[in-house]
Amino acid sequence: MNRKEKYECWKSRMEDFEASGQTIPEWVSSQEGITEYQFHYWRKKLKAETDPSPNPPQVDCHGWTTLEVSSMSTNPAIELKMDDLSLMIPEDVSEHHLSLVLRVLRNG
């Protein structure tokens, strides 16, 4: 099965799952040769390709967060310096993103 066929197959499987009304473990156990790992992998892959809006950053178990910045002005509204760390914060940063960054710095 080539990449395009595999993609279409999993897209169809996700539609079947959504229509089934079953939980993920129930649906996976009723399918032959599909693991929950594969299901979650493809669900995330397909969602990322169809969802144009970026997901909010998630803090991992180590307290770090990923922050995607689409564009950055050359003159930040705030520049924060701590030891050898320099953080430039644009004036249009969302409160949510700024609070995540500050939480990580406080707990660091």
GUFIVO-308737 format. One record per atom (N, C-alpha, C, CB): residue in three letters; y, x, z. Coordinates in steps of 0.02 Angstrom, whole numbers, padded with zeros to 5 digits, always signed. Atoms other than C-alpha are relative to their C-alpha. Glycine has a CB too. Layout:
ALAYXZ;...
! end
This chain:
MET-00059+00043+00000;MET+00000+00000+00000;MET+00062+00045+00000;MET+00000-00049+00062;ASN-00060-00041+00002;ASN+00167+00075-00050;ASN+00052-00025+00050;ASN+00030+00000-00072;ARG-00051+00016-00050;ARG+00325+00070+00056;ARG+00028-00070-00008;ARG+00056+00050-00004;LYS-00029+00065+00013;LYS+00399-00084-00026;LYS-00050-00056+00018;LYS+00021-00007-00074;GLU+00051+00050-00017;GLU+00235-00181-00008;GLU-00009-00005+00076;GLU-00068+00018-00033;LYS+00007+00000-00073;LYS+00219-00129+00174;LYS+00060-00035+00033;LYS-00006+00073+00027;TYR-00060+00032-00025;TYR+00399-00182+00207;TYR-00004-00076-00008;TYR+00062+00027-00036;GLU+00005+00072+00014;GLU+00371-00352+00125;GLU-00054-00032+00043;GLU-00014-00012-00074;CYS+00055+00025-00042;CYS+00206-00373+00219;CYS+00024-00012+00072;CYS-00059+00049-00001;TRP-00024+00007-00068;TRP+00290-00343+00387;TRP+00055-00051+00006;TRP+00024+00067+00027;LYS-00053+00052+00000;LYS+00438-00452+00342;LYS-00034-00069+00003;LYS+00045+00006-00064;SER+00038+00062+00000;SER+00314-00592+00307;SER-00034-00012+00068;SER-00053+00000-00056;ARG+00032+00006-00066;ARG+00220-00557+00469;ARG+00051-00021+00053;ARG-00032+00067+00020;MET-00051+00018-00049;MET+00382-00569+00569;MET+00020-00074-00008;MET+00062+00045-00007;GLU-00015+00071+00012;GLU+00420-00737+00488;GLU-00056-00043+00028;GLU+00010-00014-00075;ASP+00058+00037-00027;ASP+00243-00795+00533;ASP+00003-00002+00076;ASP-00066+00033-00022;PHE-00006-00004-00073;PHE+00268-00736+00712;PHE+00053-00049+00025;PHE+00016+00071+00023;GLU-00055+00044-00021;GLU+00435-00826+00729;GLU-00019-00074-00005;GLU+00064+00013-00042;ALA+00021+00070+00010;ALA+00359-00987+00662;ALA-00057-00020+00046;ALA-00020-00011-00072;SER+00059+00015-00040;SER+00206-00973+00774;SER+00015-00030+00069;SER-00042+00062+00009;GLY-00016+00022-00067;GLY+00293-01007+00939;GLY-00040+00036+00054;GLY-00013-00074+00006;GLN+00040-00038-00048;GLN+00175-00882+01021;GLN+00040+00058+00029;GLN-00065+00027-00034;THR-00029-00061-00027;THR+00219-00738+01133;THR-00025+00058-00043;THR-00019+00010+00077;ILE+00021-00058+00039;ILE+00205-00564+01058;ILE-00074+00018+00014;ILE+00045+00060+00016;PRO+00070-00017-00012;PRO+00040-00523+01148;PRO-00049-00051-00029;PRO-00012+00006+00075;GLU+00044+00052+00028;GLU-00035-00691+01095;GLU-00005+00008-00076;GLU+00027-00070+00018;TRP+00000-00004+00073;TRP+00016-00670+00914;TRP-00037+00063-00023;TRP+00073+00001-00027;VAL+00032-00063+00019;VAL-00039-00488+00903;VAL-00075-00004+00008;VAL+00028+00059+00041;SER+00073+00004-00012;SER-00209-00526+00978;SER-00035-00046-00051;SER-00013-00026+00071;SER+00030+00044+00051;SER-00236-00660+00845;SER+00001+00032-00070;SER+00038-00066-00002;GLN-00004-00035+00064;GLN-00201-00535+00705;GLN-00051+00057-00001;GLN+00072+00027-00013;GLU+00050-00053+00006;GLU-00331-00413+00642;GLU+00035+00066-00020;GLU-00054-00018-00051;GLY-00025-00067+00017;GLY-00283-00228+00644;GLY+00073+00012+00014;GLY-00013+00012-00071;ILE-00071-00009-00017;ILE-00108-00248+00717;ILE+00005+00013+00075;ILE+00043-00062-00021;THR-00011-00015-00071;THR-00055-00168+00881;THR+00070-00023+00020;THR-00009+00075+00015;GLU-00067+00018-00024;GLU+00093-00216+00991;GLU+00050+00054-00017;GLU-00001-00013+00076;TYR-00044-00055+00018;TYR+00164-00044+00957;TYR+00026-00009-00071;TYR-00037+00068+00008;GLN-00020+00011+00070;GLN+00164-00078+00770;GLN+00049-00059-00006;GLN-00062-00012-00045;PHE-00042+00060+00002;PHE+00239-00250+00798;PHE+00071+00018+00021;PHE-00029-00054+00046;HIS-00067-00016-00026;HIS+00384-00183+00903;HIS+00036+00049-00047;HIS-00005+00030+00070;TYR-00030-00048+00047;TYR+00413-00038+00782;TYR+00030-00037-00060;TYR-00052+00051-00023;TRP-00023+00035+00060;TRP+00427-00153+00631;TRP+00053-00053+00017;TRP-00058-00033-00035;ARG-00050+00050-00019;ARG+00525-00287+00724;ARG+00068+00034+00007;ARG-00020-00036+00066;LYS-00062-00037-00009;LYS+00655-00158+00773;LYS+00026+00025-00067;LYS-00010+00059+00049;LYS-00020-00026+00066;LYS+00657-00081+00598;LYS+00030-00055-00043;LYS-00062+00031-00035;LEU-00024+00055+00041;LEU+00679-00248+00511;LEU+00066-00028+00027;LEU-00052-00055-00005;LYS-00061+00026-00030;LYS+00811-00307+00634;LYS+00059+00047-00014;LYS-00008-00009+00076;ALA-00053-00048+00013;ALA+00911-00147+00612;ALA+00025-00004-00072;ALA-00024+00071+00015;GLU-00019+00004+00070;GLU+00911-00170+00424;GLU+00036-00065-00018;GLU-00060+00008-00044;THR-00031+00065+00015;THR+00965-00352+00429;THR+00060-00016+00044;THR-00052-00054+00007;ASP-00054+00013-00046;ASP+01088-00346+00575;ASP+00058+00048-00015;ASP-00024+00006+00073;PRO-00054-00046+00017;PRO+01254-00275+00512;PRO+00041+00023+00060;PRO+00046-00033-00049;SER-00039-00020-00057;SER+01333-00269+00684;SER-00040+00049+00043;SER+00021-00060+00042;PRO+00036-00048-00041;PRO+01288-00118+00790;PRO-00015-00030+00069;PRO+00040+00065+00008;ASN+00018+00023-00067;ASN+01198-00152+00953;ASN+00042+00036+00051;ASN-00075+00011+00013;PRO-00038-00035-00051;PRO+01294-00113+01111;PRO-00042+00058+00026;PRO+00020-00047+00057;PRO+00038-00057-00024;PRO+01246+00056+01181;PRO-00041-00018+00061;PRO+00047+00057+00016;GLN+00045+00012-00056;GLN+01102+00056+01303;GLN-00004+00064+00041;GLN-00070-00022-00025;VAL+00006-00057-00044;VAL+01098+00170+01454;VAL-00074+00014+00011;VAL+00037-00012+00067;ASP+00071-00017-00010;ASP+00932+00262+01462;ASP-00012+00018+00073;ASP-00021+00057-00046;CYS+00019-00013-00070;CYS+00840+00311+01621;CYS+00036+00061+00028;CYS-00074+00009+00005;HIS-00034-00059-00024;HIS+00940+00473+01632;HIS+00075-00013+00010;HIS-00011+00058-00047;GLY-00069+00017-00009;GLY+01106+00383+01636;GLY+00046+00018-00058;GLY+00025+00034+00060;TRP-00040-00015+00058;TRP+01165+00439+01464;TRP+00003-00060-00045;TRP-00028+00061-00038;THR-00007+00054+00047;THR+01228+00320+01334;THR+00020+00027-00068;THR+00053-00051+00026;THR-00019-00018+00068;THR+01250+00329+01147;THR+00061-00041-00018;THR-00058-00012-00051;LEU-00061+00034+00018;LEU+01423+00287+01086;LEU+00015+00016-00072;LEU+00059+00020+00046;GLU-00016-00010+00070;GLU+01455+00263+00901;GLU+00074-00016-00010;GLU-00044-00043-00046;VAL-00071+00008+00013;VAL+01635+00285+00847;VAL+00009-00001-00075;VAL+00043+00056+00034;SER-00007+00006+00073;SER+01676+00222+00673;SER+00056+00044-00027;SER+00013-00072-00019;SER-00054-00044+00021;SER+01841+00314+00661;SER+00039+00021+00062;SER+00047-00034-00052;MET-00036-00027-00059;MET+01946+00420+00777;MET+00068+00024-00023;MET-00041+00057+00034;SER-00066-00024+00018;SER+02131+00446+00769;SER+00007+00072+00023;SER+00056-00045+00031;THR-00009-00070-00018;THR+02192+00624+00780;THR+00036+00008+00066;THR+00037+00037-00054;ASN-00035-00002-00064;ASN+02299+00582+00931;ASN-00030-00052+00047;ASN+00076-00013-00009;PRO+00031+00049-00045;PRO+02194+00503+01068;PRO+00051-00026+00050;PRO-00059+00032+00037;ALA-00044+00029-00050;ALA+02277+00388+01191;ALA-00010+00035+00067;ALA-00012-00076+00007;ILE+00017-00033-00063;ILE+02188+00477+01335;ILE-00044+00060-00015;ILE-00036-00050+00049;GLU+00045-00057+00004;GLU+02114+00650+01347;GLU-00019+00018+00071;GLU+00034+00061-00037;LEU+00026-00013-00066;LEU+02004+00680+01498;LEU-00036+00067-00001;LEU-00048-00057+00024;LYS+00032-00066-00003;LYS+01955+00859+01544;LYS-00030+00010+00069;LYS+00051+00056-00016;MET+00036-00014-00062;MET+01824+00902+01674;MET-00040+00063-00012;MET-00047-00060+00021;ASP+00033-00065+00010;ASP+01768+01083+01687;ASP+00001+00018-00073;ASP-00073-00002+00027;ASP+00002-00019+00070;ASP+01708+01128+01512;ASP-00009-00061-00046;ASP-00056+00050-00012;LEU+00008+00062+00038;LEU+01699+00945+01455;LEU+00069-00027-00017;LEU-00040-00052+00040;SER-00062+00032+00022;SER+01838+00868+01353;SER-00018-00065-00034;SER+00039+00047-00048;LEU+00016+00066+00026;LEU+01833+00682+01316;LEU+00065-00030-00027;LEU-00032-00046+00055;MET-00058+00031+00030;MET+01957+00605+01194;MET-00015-00074-00010;MET+00019+00034-00068;ILE+00011+00073+00002;ILE+01972+00417+01210;ILE+00054-00033-00042;ILE-00001-00029+00072;PRO-00050+00033+00042;PRO+02057+00320+01070;PRO+00029-00061+00035;PRO-00031-00021-00068;GLU-00033+00056-00034;GLU+02180+00186+01120;GLU-00034-00067-00012;GLU+00072-00004-00022;ASP+00032+00064+00014;ASP+02074+00048+01040;ASP-00073-00003+00025;ASP+00003-00013-00074;VAL+00068+00002-00026;VAL+01913+00088+01136;VAL-00009-00064+00041;VAL-00016+00063+00043;SER+00012+00062-00038;SER+01833-00068+01210;SER-00010+00016+00074;SER-00062-00038-00028;GLU+00009-00009-00072;GLU+01831-00090+01398;GLU-00073+00011+00017;GLU+00027-00061+00037;HIS+00073-00007-00012;HIS+01641-00105+01390;HIS-00022+00072-00010;HIS-00039-00048-00046;HIS+00020-00069+00014;HIS+01618+00065+01309;HIS+00031+00049+00049;HIS+00021+00019-00071;LEU-00033-00044-00047;LEU+01745+00148+01422;LEU-00033-00005+00069;LEU+00074-00017+00005;SER+00033+00007-00066;SER+01661+00076+01578;SER-00068+00034+00001;SER-00007-00074+00019;LEU+00065-00035+00003;LEU+01491+00142+01520;LEU+00010+00076+00006;LEU-00036-00016-00066;VAL-00013-00072-00003;VAL+01563+00316+01494;VAL+00020+00020+00070;VAL+00055+00020-00050;LEU-00023-00016-00068;LEU+01651+00315+01663;LEU-00057-00004+00050;LEU+00057-00046+00020;ARG+00057+00006-00045;ARG+01493+00255+01750;ARG-00045+00062-00004;ARG-00040-00063-00017;VAL+00042-00060+00009;VAL+01394+00400+01676;VAL+00034+00060+00032;VAL-00013+00013-00075;LEU-00036-00057-00029;LEU+01529+00525+01727;LEU-00001-00002+00076;LEU+00073+00001-00025;ARG+00002+00006-00073;ARG+01534+00457+01905;ARG-00068+00018+00030;ARG+00019-00070+00020;ASN+00067-00010-00025;ASN+01346+00463+01925;ASN-00029+00068-00019;ASN-00045-00054-00026;GLY+00023-00063+00028;GLY+01328+00628+01831;GLY-00024+00048+00050;GLY+00051+00030-00039;
! end
